[in-house]
């Protein structure tokens, strides 16, 4: 199990839910295609991910989302999107890759979810395409460290939040780990906070003990 988790984590760290700056995405896209889309879906949705991601712990930490509108940036296969819908949220699943958006759409249909519950939104690399004050929360998992010009990007995220809304960043701890990208690509919590301050966020909460390999930064 450990060897499978290591291999899976390294792959996921490179792919980062298919969301990155253009050059990095092109490299990751070639890498993904070498594995085949179906195999990637199994890795994104498989039990190996549950082992380290601990989704129920994350949902408990996020708290009550009933009636809220939330954007999942770099939604991938909708790993968190569907869990948050089940918890009562209305979701915007945002991704740069049509294949993953199509996968979410097929899963929506099979589970009888409507477009009112999950909106699919194809986004460019440099813009979440949020309207001013559109969402209550934005979630970005294992994707923050691959966005180029993050302060500019997240200033757009900030404008897309309703008053009192928050951004939740979940990413890999900046140290050598058995999963995730190489340490040189990781971003520390201090770096996240400094970049998000430039974006206009003022209040921060850091949770670094809930998950074994990831931190959570909540910015408001």
Secondary structure as GFF3:
##gff-version 3
##sequence-region A 1 220
A	DSSP	alpha_helix	2	15	.	.	.	ID=ss1
A	DSSP	three_ten_helix	16	18	.	.	.	ID=ss2
A	DSSP	alpha_helix	22	35	.	.	.	ID=ss3
A	DSSP	alpha_helix	37	45	.	.	.	ID=ss4
A	DSSP	alpha_helix	47	53	.	.	.	ID=ss5
A	DSSP	alpha_helix	55	62	.	.	.	ID=ss6
A	DSSP	beta_strand	69	73	.	.	.	ID=ss7
A	DSSP	alpha_helix	79	86	.	.	.	ID=ss8
A	DSSP	beta_strand	90	95	.	.	.	ID=ss9
A	DSSP	alpha_helix	98	110	.	.	.	ID=ss10
A	DSSP	beta_strand	118	122	.	.	.	ID=ss11
A	DSSP	beta_strand	135	141	.	.	.	ID=ss12
A	DSSP	three_ten_helix	144	146	.	.	.	ID=ss13
A	DSSP	alpha_helix	150	160	.	.	.	ID=ss14
A	DSSP	beta_strand	161	172	.	.	.	ID=ss15
A	DSSP	three_ten_helix	183	185	.	.	.	ID=ss16
A	DSSP	alpha_helix	189	199	.	.	.	ID=ss17
A	DSSP	beta_strand	204	207	.	.	.	ID=ss18
A	DSSP	beta_strand	214	219	.	.	.	ID=ss19
###
